[in-house]
Amino acid sequence: MNAPVSDQTIYDISHVIQLSVAPVFLLTSIGTILGVLSTRLARIVDRARALSDRLEMAGEAKAALIHAEMHTLSQRRHLVNMAITAGTIAALLVCISIATVFLGALLKAGVAMAVASLFILAMAAFVTALVTFLREIFLAVRSLDLV
């Protein structure tokens, strides 16, 4: 027979759920950034395909300009890929830290150091994603020809 769940266990579980709320909001933020990055990547790919089609019909002078723009798009794609990777790693680390909190509570184990380490790593990965995203934006803006 199952033993009845004590009030203390329910309190412990509700406390763990309360502790998990902040990381869940962080996951929402990371998910939003990943959505933006995915959209930017899709636009870069679409632009590269359009340029590739134009390249076949371009003269020598136009071809050089198209190649230069495609090189910039390649750099931007690389930066967006790095940002998506860092953001995904951040999300995974946050999920692992939430799971660690729950496991620690269920097993009555001291997981504070593990959770803190995972959270610090998640923040480092998220900062990396944001900085890389910013680099991609700077490259995109710098490549604009607004003459």
C-alpha beads as a LAMMPS data file, in Angstrom:
LAMMPS data file: protein, C-alpha beads

147 atoms
146 bonds

1 atom types
1 bond types

-500.0 500.0 xlo xhi
-500.0 500.0 ylo yhi
-500.0 500.0 zlo zhi

Masses

1 110.0

Atoms # bond

1 1 1 0.000 0.000 0.000
2 1 1 1.136 3.492 -0.685
3 1 1 1.866 5.663 2.283
4 1 1 -0.144 8.891 2.389
5 1 1 1.672 11.964 1.167
6 1 1 2.586 14.050 4.153
7 1 1 1.963 17.769 4.427
8 1 1 5.726 18.303 4.569
9 1 1 6.213 16.483 1.240
10 1 1 3.507 18.589 -0.397
11 1 1 5.138 21.705 1.039
12 1 1 8.531 20.579 -0.285
13 1 1 7.138 19.920 -3.750
14 1 1 5.256 23.227 -3.876
15 1 1 8.436 25.019 -2.765
16 1 1 10.413 23.324 -5.543
17 1 1 7.754 24.360 -8.050
18 1 1 8.033 27.950 -6.802
19 1 1 11.807 27.783 -7.259
20 1 1 11.302 26.522 -10.811
21 1 1 9.143 29.452 -11.900
22 1 1 12.031 31.888 -12.512
23 1 1 13.969 29.440 -14.701
24 1 1 10.783 28.743 -16.669
25 1 1 10.488 32.464 -17.453
26 1 1 14.120 32.327 -18.546
27 1 1 13.248 29.422 -20.855
28 1 1 10.519 31.582 -22.386
29 1 1 13.051 34.334 -23.061
30 1 1 15.518 31.903 -24.589
31 1 1 12.758 30.408 -26.736
32 1 1 11.817 33.859 -28.001
33 1 1 15.416 34.642 -28.934
34 1 1 15.725 31.256 -30.670
35 1 1 12.600 32.079 -32.682
36 1 1 14.071 35.408 -33.768
37 1 1 17.355 33.740 -34.685
38 1 1 15.569 31.042 -36.710
39 1 1 13.696 33.727 -38.633
40 1 1 16.930 35.591 -39.350
41 1 1 18.562 32.376 -40.533
42 1 1 15.645 31.663 -42.872
43 1 1 15.905 35.165 -44.344
44 1 1 19.661 34.767 -44.857
45 1 1 19.109 31.446 -46.645
46 1 1 16.343 32.928 -48.809
47 1 1 18.554 35.878 -49.763
48 1 1 21.464 33.564 -50.606
49 1 1 19.208 31.473 -52.849
50 1 1 17.945 34.576 -54.635
51 1 1 21.496 35.797 -55.153
52 1 1 22.542 32.385 -56.425
53 1 1 19.791 32.545 -59.037
54 1 1 20.874 36.064 -60.057
55 1 1 24.501 34.989 -60.247
56 1 1 23.802 32.693 -63.191
57 1 1 22.541 35.609 -65.292
58 1 1 24.931 38.294 -64.008
59 1 1 27.767 39.829 -65.915
60 1 1 31.317 39.841 -64.562
61 1 1 30.992 43.150 -62.695
62 1 1 27.680 42.190 -61.091
63 1 1 29.011 38.719 -60.248
64 1 1 31.769 40.239 -58.101
65 1 1 29.209 42.246 -56.130
66 1 1 26.991 39.199 -55.717
67 1 1 29.933 37.108 -54.499
68 1 1 30.811 39.801 -51.961
69 1 1 27.237 39.860 -50.652
70 1 1 27.141 36.062 -50.525
71 1 1 30.346 36.100 -48.484
72 1 1 28.719 38.488 -46.004
73 1 1 25.628 36.266 -45.884
74 1 1 27.870 33.287 -45.165
75 1 1 29.440 35.138 -42.235
76 1 1 26.017 36.118 -40.938
77 1 1 24.762 32.534 -41.284
78 1 1 27.740 31.302 -39.292
79 1 1 27.074 33.831 -36.508
80 1 1 23.367 32.977 -36.381
81 1 1 24.208 29.267 -36.233
82 1 1 26.589 29.922 -33.330
83 1 1 23.938 31.985 -31.524
84 1 1 21.305 29.272 -32.031
85 1 1 23.712 26.655 -30.701
86 1 1 24.577 28.738 -27.631
87 1 1 20.894 29.522 -26.992
88 1 1 19.928 25.874 -27.280
89 1 1 22.705 24.894 -24.883
90 1 1 21.461 27.557 -22.458
91 1 1 17.915 26.171 -22.650
92 1 1 19.142 22.622 -22.095
93 1 1 21.195 23.686 -19.076
94 1 1 18.205 25.478 -17.564
95 1 1 16.078 22.359 -18.076
96 1 1 18.751 20.203 -16.456
97 1 1 18.992 22.606 -13.524
98 1 1 15.201 22.451 -13.006
99 1 1 15.302 18.651 -13.153
100 1 1 18.207 18.641 -10.694
101 1 1 16.227 20.776 -8.248
102 1 1 13.318 18.328 -8.416
103 1 1 15.549 15.278 -8.093
104 1 1 17.350 16.858 -5.162
105 1 1 14.044 17.520 -3.421
106 1 1 12.725 14.021 -4.074
107 1 1 15.938 12.306 -3.030
108 1 1 16.597 14.751 -0.187
109 1 1 20.044 15.351 -1.660
110 1 1 22.133 18.497 -1.490
111 1 1 22.200 19.756 -5.059
112 1 1 22.776 23.459 -4.465
113 1 1 26.282 23.487 -5.931
114 1 1 25.205 21.505 -9.000
115 1 1 22.189 23.754 -9.596
116 1 1 24.255 26.912 -9.143
117 1 1 26.912 25.621 -11.547
118 1 1 24.318 24.646 -14.154
119 1 1 22.621 28.022 -13.853
120 1 1 25.923 29.904 -14.220
121 1 1 26.754 27.842 -17.301
122 1 1 23.284 28.515 -18.693
123 1 1 23.727 32.246 -18.199
124 1 1 27.158 32.125 -19.857
125 1 1 25.663 30.292 -22.846
126 1 1 22.758 32.758 -23.028
127 1 1 25.126 35.733 -22.899
128 1 1 27.173 34.090 -25.661
129 1 1 24.017 33.708 -27.760
130 1 1 23.063 37.358 -27.243
131 1 1 26.559 38.687 -27.972
132 1 1 26.800 36.567 -31.112
133 1 1 23.332 37.780 -32.161
134 1 1 24.513 41.360 -31.671
135 1 1 27.600 40.675 -33.813
136 1 1 25.352 39.341 -36.569
137 1 1 23.169 42.445 -36.384
138 1 1 26.234 44.715 -36.622
139 1 1 27.416 42.770 -39.667
140 1 1 23.978 43.002 -41.283
141 1 1 23.738 46.745 -40.687
142 1 1 27.298 47.349 -41.868
143 1 1 26.562 45.498 -45.106
144 1 1 23.574 47.683 -45.937
145 1 1 24.060 50.021 -48.848
146 1 1 21.776 52.981 -48.158
147 1 1 23.036 55.286 -50.893

Bonds

1 1 1 2
2 1 2 3
3 1 3 4
4 1 4 5
5 1 5 6
6 1 6 7
7 1 7 8
8 1 8 9
9 1 9 10
10 1 10 11
11 1 11 12
12 1 12 13
13 1 13 14
14 1 14 15
15 1 15 16
16 1 16 17
17 1 17 18
18 1 18 19
19 1 19 20
20 1 20 21
21 1 21 22
22 1 22 23
23 1 23 24
24 1 24 25
25 1 25 26
26 1 26 27
27 1 27 28
28 1 28 29
29 1 29 30
30 1 30 31
31 1 31 32
32 1 32 33
33 1 33 34
34 1 34 35
35 1 35 36
36 1 36 37
37 1 37 38
38 1 38 39
39 1 39 40
40 1 40 41
41 1 41 42
42 1 42 43
43 1 43 44
44 1 44 45
45 1 45 46
46 1 46 47
47 1 47 48
48 1 48 49
49 1 49 50
50 1 50 51
51 1 51 52
52 1 52 53
53 1 53 54
54 1 54 55
55 1 55 56
56 1 56 57
57 1 57 58
58 1 58 59
59 1 59 60
60 1 60 61
61 1 61 62
62 1 62 63
63 1 63 64
64 1 64 65
65 1 65 66
66 1 66 67
67 1 67 68
68 1 68 69
69 1 69 70
70 1 70 71
71 1 71 72
72 1 72 73
73 1 73 74
74 1 74 75
75 1 75 76
76 1 76 77
77 1 77 78
78 1 78 79
79 1 79 80
80 1 80 81
81 1 81 82
82 1 82 83
83 1 83 84
84 1 84 85
85 1 85 86
86 1 86 87
87 1 87 88
88 1 88 89
89 1 89 90
90 1 90 91
91 1 91 92
92 1 92 93
93 1 93 94
94 1 94 95
95 1 95 96
96 1 96 97
97 1 97 98
98 1 98 99
99 1 99 100
100 1 100 101
101 1 101 102
102 1 102 103
103 1 103 104
104 1 104 105
105 1 105 106
106 1 106 107
107 1 107 108
108 1 108 109
109 1 109 110
110 1 110 111
111 1 111 112
112 1 112 113
113 1 113 114
114 1 114 115
115 1 115 116
116 1 116 117
117 1 117 118
118 1 118 119
119 1 119 120
120 1 120 121
121 1 121 122
122 1 122 123
123 1 123 124
124 1 124 125
125 1 125 126
126 1 126 127
127 1 127 128
128 1 128 129
129 1 129 130
130 1 130 131
131 1 131 132
132 1 132 133
133 1 133 134
134 1 134 135
135 1 135 136
136 1 136 137
137 1 137 138
138 1 138 139
139 1 139 140
140 1 140 141
141 1 141 142
142 1 142 143
143 1 143 144
144 1 144 145
145 1 145 146
146 1 146 147
